[in-house]
Amino acid sequence: MKILSTALLIILLPIAIIAKGRPSKPNVVLILTDDLGWQDVKCYDIDEPSPMETPNIDSLAERGVKFWQAYSPAPTCAPSRCAIMSGNHPARAQKTHVVGGAPPTPNHKFGWTMIAPWYSGRMPENEMTIARVLQQNGYVTGHSGKWHMAIDHKAFPQPEDQGFDWTRSSRGARSGMPSRVEGFASTRAKDPFKLDENGYPYHQTSEDAITFLKENHDKPFFLYYATWLVHTPIHTRSEKLLEKYCKKLGVERPADNQGWTKKGQNNPFYCAMVEELDYYMGKVFNYLNNTEDPRWPGHKLVENTYVIFTSDNGGMEGHPREVITDNYPLDKGKISLMEGGTRVPLIITGPGIKEGIESDVMVNGLDFYPTLLTLTGTPKPDGKNLDGADLKDLLLNNPTDSNLIKGKNGKTRDSMVWHFPNSAAFESSIRVKGFKLVRNYDHKFHPKNPERELYKLYRQDNGKQIRGDIEEANNLADDFPELTKELDDKLSAELKEMKASFPYYNPHARHVGPEKLKVPQDISHKIDGQTIHFKFREKGAKVIRADLIYTLNGNQQYEEWFRIVAPKNSSKGVSFTLPKGTTHCFLNLIDENSFLVSHPETPDYPTLSKAKEKFAKFAIPVE
């Protein structure tokens, strides 16, 4: 009888294992590429065909939903990364550009009419990131690749401070090359970038991502794979790939490192980089496709894994010395709020998501956080702000139905806002349905810059979106003044709710008006214990705001500055309580004409670079 029972158990055991249901906690792989343009991926081709070959990414699109109107939270790297990880809009987080954590100062004392506002150098240490909240729900969390959510790649806080159990930051094959026209990877055993059997360089960043999967695939996992590809420097370690694209593009192989000037998608180094990216993506996809799921015997990991593939901002079209790529028909690229700077590829696959769907629904990287909460059954943290929308119903029911995306008010979301008061752009924008409004802050002293731009990107025809002016070539602001005002008012309301910061005029600039002669003067200060008192004299323009810009680590490697806004101002002076540990500070006064005056005067960036000093060298020292 005992023998019979044992035999029966042996027979029934495989049946019981196979009958075991899908694990309740699906895995998540979030892939955030770096500077990958909307038209750099083959399956996104419209108009002129892209020369880049991306078979693995194209294949991923066939297994899920490909979004044609997906956007990054910002047109540059760090604010998008922080927004995706925290769920907070860059304007709300005061994290609107890369680096940050510096006193407001002009890029050039006399040449730049505007000064970007203070913005944070990092994501707050105690931020309830998506990694941290998934970690609290039993997920093992891993990161491979780029971080850049602090003032520097290696500055605090790092991934392990923000909810990641496992982290690696190797640049791999993206490490700098002494020359991009020689010294390519080889098949030598000791070559750190040894070519594999398919002729691609060994890429530690990719191997780290796969190592995390191998070590943790028996548990519910969250992998944040932030590629260094396809960011500058523009080079490839594969001589074979370089020659392939030179031939395909019909261009001569470069003989030196003097940049690339041919316009369009004709840079063979960059094309090779995109194909490398695709190859390394394929290695991750193949691992998920071919590896048995220990938590679900008889099934592969991919069957219970959500994969999100996207980019941190639009493609970087180039700089004065090099043409990198071309986002056409979209206008401009990285560091701009025009479509080429924020529209990105986005592909989402996973359990319950239908295959081969192409969607025109407008979505954003801010949506990932709330979506992953519901897909993984993770409770929303108490009091946690989330500026994105939950895409679960859209993904699992009908990815083409925009009515399935609800905003904070419970109504269908039909608008998005961007805020980039930085760099040479100085812009905010809002998209409502098929229309997009761009507000240019640096217009007053630059007649060629329109204050408002209005574009009709799409038109509706029997419930379907039809392509309109995605090139943003026809400014309709003068033709539709009421609509322009309506969208501008809505943009203002959104930015006000998020307490966004705005750029200021530079009183030293050559090309500003007589208002610069009215800025406050004769500024002095006195420190009394933990209080600093400032006195100043108005000279025709009323002071409407005063900020204390201070640091706790002046003159140190990762010198970082913070801001305190005075609760009220007078026409003669203002006082601040110095935070404990303050080492240096500046006073910023903003007048009614939006001019900013700093005390002491901050150096512009060329001066700072030439002096090889930190800002603290020019600030008020605090004993």
Solvent accessible surface area in square Angstrom, and as a share of the most:
residue,aa,sasa,rsa
1,M,190,0.85
2,K,172,0.73
3,I,148,0.75
4,L,119,0.59
5,S,63,0.40
6,T,68,0.40
7,A,43,0.33
8,L,97,0.48
9,L,114,0.57
10,I,116,0.59
11,I,112,0.57
12,L,87,0.43
13,L,96,0.48
14,P,67,0.42
15,I,104,0.53
16,A,62,0.48
17,I,72,0.36
18,I,119,0.60
19,A,78,0.61
20,K,109,0.46
21,G,50,0.48
22,R,116,0.42
23,P,19,0.12
24,S,104,0.67
25,K,62,0.26
26,P,10,0.06
27,N,1,0.00
28,V,0,0.00
29,V,0,0.00
30,L,1,0.00
31,I,0,0.00
32,L,0,0.00
33,T,0,0.00
34,D,0,0.00
35,D,4,0.02
36,L,0,0.00
37,G,0,0.00
38,W,5,0.02
39,Q,6,0.03
40,D,0,0.00
41,V,0,0.00
42,K,72,0.31
43,C,31,0.18
44,Y,0,0.00
45,D,41,0.21
46,I,41,0.21
47,D,81,0.42
48,E,133,0.60
49,P,94,0.59
50,S,3,0.02
51,P,21,0.13
52,M,0,0.00
53,E,58,0.26
54,T,1,0.01
55,P,85,0.53
56,N,43,0.22
57,I,0,0.00
58,D,29,0.15
59,S,43,0.28
60,L,2,0.01
61,A,9,0.07
62,E,117,0.52
63,R,70,0.26
64,G,0,0.00
65,V,0,0.00
66,K,12,0.05
67,F,0,0.00
68,W,42,0.15
69,Q,0,0.00
70,A,0,0.00
71,Y,3,0.01
72,S,1,0.01
73,P,3,0.02
74,A,2,0.01
75,P,0,0.00
76,T,1,0.00
77,C,2,0.01
78,A,0,0.00
79,P,1,0.01
80,S,0,0.00
81,R,1,0.00
82,C,6,0.03
83,A,1,0.01
84,I,4,0.02
85,M,1,0.00
86,S,3,0.02
87,G,0,0.00
88,N,21,0.11
89,H,11,0.05
90,P,3,0.02
91,A,1,0.01
92,R,64,0.23
93,A,37,0.29
94,Q,29,0.13
95,K,3,0.01
96,T,6,0.03
97,H,26,0.12
98,V,37,0.21
99,V,73,0.42
100,G,5,0.05
101,G,1,0.01
102,A,27,0.21
103,P,2,0.01
104,P,8,0.05
105,T,8,0.05
106,P,9,0.06
107,N,64,0.33
108,H,68,0.30
109,K,57,0.24
110,F,88,0.37
111,G,39,0.37
112,W,73,0.25
113,T,4,0.02
114,M,6,0.03
115,I,5,0.03
116,A,24,0.18
117,P,4,0.02
118,W,28,0.10
119,Y,34,0.13
120,S,18,0.12
121,G,2,0.02
122,R,49,0.18
123,M,4,0.02
124,P,68,0.43
125,E,93,0.42
126,N,127,0.65
127,E,21,0.09
128,M,52,0.23
129,T,0,0.00
130,I,2,0.01
131,A,0,0.00
132,R,46,0.17
133,V,6,0.03
134,L,0,0.00
135,Q,60,0.27
136,Q,123,0.55
137,N,30,0.15
138,G,48,0.46
139,Y,6,0.02
140,V,22,0.12
141,T,0,0.00
142,G,0,0.00
143,H,0,0.00
144,S,0,0.00
145,G,0,0.00
146,K,7,0.03
147,W,5,0.02
148,H,22,0.10
149,M,1,0.00
150,A,0,0.00
151,I,22,0.11
152,D,56,0.29
153,H,55,0.25
154,K,163,0.69
155,A,2,0.02
156,F,97,0.40
157,P,0,0.00
158,Q,36,0.16
159,P,2,0.01
160,E,105,0.47
161,D,45,0.23
162,Q,0,0.00
163,G,5,0.05
164,F,6,0.03
165,D,79,0.41
166,W,29,0.10
167,T,33,0.19
168,R,109,0.40
169,S,58,0.38
170,S,39,0.25
171,R,99,0.36
172,G,7,0.06
173,A,2,0.02
174,R,9,0.03
175,S,37,0.24
176,G,60,0.57
177,M,26,0.12
178,P,144,0.91
179,S,15,0.10
180,R,23,0.08
181,V,25,0.14
182,E,111,0.50
183,G,66,0.63
184,F,31,0.13
185,A,13,0.10
186,S,26,0.17
187,T,99,0.58
188,R,161,0.59
189,A,90,0.70
190,K,195,0.83
191,D,16,0.08
192,P,95,0.60
193,F,38,0.16
194,K,87,0.37
195,L,37,0.18
196,D,43,0.22
197,E,158,0.71
198,N,81,0.42
199,G,17,0.17
200,Y,31,0.12
201,P,2,0.01
202,Y,92,0.35
203,H,4,0.02
204,Q,65,0.29
205,T,0,0.00
206,S,1,0.00
207,E,40,0.18
208,D,11,0.06
209,A,0,0.00
210,I,14,0.07
211,T,51,0.30
212,F,0,0.00
213,L,0,0.00
214,K,118,0.50
215,E,97,0.44
216,N,14,0.07
217,H,38,0.17
218,D,73,0.38
219,K,80,0.34
220,P,20,0.13
221,F,0,0.00
222,F,0,0.00
223,L,0,0.00
224,Y,1,0.00
225,Y,1,0.01
226,A,0,0.00
227,T,1,0.01
228,W,16,0.06
229,L,2,0.01
230,V,2,0.01
231,H,53,0.23
232,T,48,0.28
233,P,67,0.42
234,I,9,0.05
235,H,5,0.02
236,T,0,0.00
237,R,18,0.07
238,S,1,0.01
239,E,68,0.30
240,K,143,0.61
241,L,11,0.05
242,L,0,0.00
243,E,84,0.38
244,K,69,0.29
245,Y,0,0.00
246,C,8,0.05
247,K,177,0.75
248,K,98,0.42
249,L,29,0.14
250,G,65,0.63
251,V,23,0.13
252,E,154,0.69
253,R,89,0.33
254,P,21,0.14
255,A,95,0.74
256,D,73,0.38
257,N,72,0.37
258,Q,144,0.64
259,G,20,0.20
260,W,30,0.11
261,T,113,0.66
262,K,97,0.41
263,K,165,0.70
264,G,18,0.18
265,Q,30,0.13
266,N,33,0.17
267,N,0,0.00
268,P,0,0.00
269,F,0,0.00
270,Y,3,0.01
271,C,1,0.00
272,A,0,0.00
273,M,0,0.00
274,V,0,0.00
275,E,14,0.06
276,E,2,0.01
277,L,1,0.00
278,D,2,0.01
279,Y,36,0.14
280,Y,4,0.02
281,M,0,0.00
282,G,3,0.03
283,K,63,0.27
284,V,0,0.00
285,F,9,0.04
286,N,78,0.40
287,Y,34,0.13
288,L,2,0.01
289,N,43,0.22
290,N,103,0.53
291,T,25,0.15
292,E,91,0.41
293,D,1,0.01
294,P,64,0.40
295,R,37,0.14
296,W,18,0.06
297,P,43,0.27
298,G,62,0.60
299,H,47,0.21
300,K,67,0.29
301,L,0,0.00
302,V,43,0.25
303,E,65,0.29
304,N,0,0.00
305,T,1,0.00
306,Y,11,0.04
307,V,3,0.01
308,I,4,0.02
309,F,0,0.00
310,T,4,0.02
311,S,2,0.01
312,D,0,0.00
313,N,0,0.00
314,G,0,0.00
315,G,0,0.00
316,M,40,0.18
317,E,53,0.24
318,G,23,0.22
319,H,62,0.28
320,P,136,0.85
321,R,170,0.62
322,E,15,0.07
323,V,34,0.20
324,I,3,0.01
325,T,3,0.02
326,D,43,0.22
327,N,1,0.01
328,Y,125,0.48
329,P,1,0.01
330,L,5,0.02
331,D,44,0.23
332,K,108,0.46
333,G,7,0.06
334,K,31,0.13
335,I,57,0.29
336,S,10,0.06
337,L,1,0.01
338,M,8,0.04
339,E,1,0.00
340,G,1,0.01
341,G,0,0.00
342,T,2,0.01
343,R,1,0.00
344,V,2,0.01
345,P,0,0.00
346,L,3,0.01
347,I,0,0.00
348,I,3,0.02
349,T,9,0.05
350,G,17,0.16
351,P,20,0.12
352,G,59,0.57
353,I,12,0.06
354,K,124,0.53
355,E,121,0.54
356,G,49,0.47
357,I,41,0.21
358,E,98,0.44
359,S,0,0.00
360,D,62,0.32
361,V,4,0.02
362,M,23,0.10
363,V,0,0.00
364,N,7,0.04
365,G,4,0.04
366,L,10,0.05
367,D,0,0.00
368,F,5,0.02
369,Y,1,0.01
370,P,13,0.08
371,T,3,0.02
372,L,1,0.01
373,L,8,0.04
374,T,57,0.33
375,L,18,0.09
376,T,4,0.02
377,G,59,0.57
378,T,8,0.05
379,P,100,0.63
380,K,110,0.47
381,P,25,0.16
382,D,149,0.77
383,G,87,0.84
384,K,22,0.09
385,N,48,0.24
386,L,16,0.08
387,D,32,0.17
388,G,14,0.13
389,A,5,0.04
390,D,49,0.26
391,L,1,0.00
392,K,68,0.29
393,D,76,0.39
394,L,0,0.00
395,L,2,0.01
396,L,57,0.28
397,N,87,0.44
398,N,65,0.33
399,P,4,0.03
400,T,76,0.44
401,D,42,0.22
402,S,51,0.33
403,N,90,0.46
404,L,50,0.25
405,I,2,0.01
406,K,98,0.41
407,G,23,0.22
408,K,136,0.58
409,N,113,0.58
410,G,50,0.48
411,K,141,0.60
412,T,50,0.29
413,R,44,0.16
414,D,54,0.28
415,S,19,0.12
416,M,15,0.07
417,V,15,0.09
418,W,4,0.02
419,H,4,0.02
420,F,0,0.00
421,P,1,0.00
422,N,1,0.00
423,S,30,0.19
424,A,78,0.60
425,A,19,0.15
426,F,6,0.02
427,E,11,0.05
428,S,0,0.00
429,S,0,0.00
430,I,0,0.00
431,R,3,0.01
432,V,26,0.15
433,K,133,0.56
434,G,10,0.10
435,F,45,0.19
436,K,3,0.01
437,L,0,0.00
438,V,0,0.00
439,R,21,0.07
440,N,14,0.07
441,Y,32,0.12
442,D,21,0.11
443,H,50,0.22
444,K,95,0.40
445,F,38,0.16
446,H,62,0.28
447,P,133,0.83
448,K,193,0.82
449,N,59,0.30
450,P,57,0.36
451,E,75,0.33
452,R,57,0.21
453,E,21,0.09
454,L,0,0.00
455,Y,11,0.04
456,K,79,0.33
457,L,0,0.00
458,Y,21,0.08
459,R,117,0.43
460,Q,116,0.51
461,D,62,0.32
462,N,148,0.76
463,G,71,0.68
464,K,143,0.61
465,Q,52,0.23
466,I,57,0.29
467,R,98,0.36
468,G,32,0.31
469,D,25,0.13
470,I,3,0.01
471,E,43,0.19
472,E,9,0.04
473,A,87,0.67
474,N,88,0.45
475,N,59,0.30
476,L,24,0.12
477,A,11,0.09
478,D,136,0.70
479,D,96,0.50
480,F,97,0.40
481,P,85,0.54
482,E,151,0.68
483,L,44,0.22
484,T,13,0.07
485,K,130,0.55
486,E,109,0.49
487,L,4,0.02
488,D,19,0.10
489,D,70,0.36
490,K,76,0.32
491,L,0,0.00
492,S,49,0.31
493,A,62,0.48
494,E,61,0.27
495,L,1,0.00
496,K,165,0.70
497,E,104,0.47
498,M,11,0.05
499,K,163,0.69
500,A,14,0.11
501,S,10,0.06
502,F,77,0.32
503,P,8,0.05
504,Y,16,0.06
505,Y,18,0.07
506,N,0,0.00
507,P,20,0.12
508,H,71,0.32
509,A,0,0.00
510,R,152,0.56
511,H,115,0.51
512,V,16,0.09
513,G,16,0.15
514,P,97,0.61
515,E,36,0.16
516,K,56,0.24
517,L,120,0.60
518,K,90,0.38
519,V,13,0.08
520,P,2,0.01
521,Q,66,0.29
522,D,96,0.50
523,I,30,0.15
524,S,57,0.37
525,H,76,0.34
526,K,139,0.59
527,I,60,0.30
528,D,88,0.46
529,G,62,0.59
530,Q,103,0.46
531,T,40,0.23
532,I,0,0.00
533,H,68,0.30
534,F,3,0.01
535,K,145,0.61
536,F,12,0.05
537,R,117,0.43
538,E,47,0.21
539,K,90,0.38
540,G,61,0.59
541,A,1,0.01
542,K,128,0.54
543,V,5,0.03
544,I,99,0.50
545,R,65,0.24
546,A,0,0.00
547,D,3,0.02
548,L,0,0.00
549,I,1,0.00
550,Y,28,0.10
551,T,0,0.00
552,L,81,0.40
553,N,33,0.17
554,G,12,0.11
555,N,84,0.43
556,Q,105,0.47
557,Q,137,0.61
558,Y,65,0.25
559,E,15,0.07
560,E,17,0.08
561,W,2,0.01
562,F,54,0.23
563,R,47,0.17
564,I,56,0.28
565,V,67,0.38
566,A,8,0.06
567,P,133,0.83
568,K,165,0.70
569,N,47,0.24
570,S,58,0.37
571,S,55,0.36
572,K,153,0.65
573,G,19,0.18
574,V,16,0.09
575,S,55,0.36
576,F,10,0.04
577,T,95,0.55
578,L,4,0.02
579,P,35,0.22
580,K,189,0.80
581,G,48,0.46
582,T,12,0.07
583,T,42,0.24
584,H,26,0.12
585,C,0,0.00
586,F,0,0.00
587,L,0,0.00
588,N,1,0.01
589,L,0,0.00
590,I,7,0.04
591,D,0,0.00
592,E,93,0.42
593,N,42,0.21
594,S,44,0.28
595,F,0,0.00
596,L,6,0.03
597,V,24,0.14
598,S,19,0.12
599,H,32,0.14
600,P,35,0.22
601,E,88,0.39
602,T,11,0.06
603,P,13,0.08
604,D,11,0.06
605,Y,90,0.34
606,P,68,0.43
607,T,64,0.37
608,L,24,0.12
609,S,80,0.52
610,K,179,0.76
611,A,45,0.35
612,K,183,0.78
613,E,67,0.30
614,K,78,0.33
615,F,13,0.05
616,A,4,0.03
617,K,125,0.53
618,F,60,0.25
619,A,11,0.09
620,I,5,0.03
621,P,85,0.54
622,V,25,0.14
623,E,204,0.91
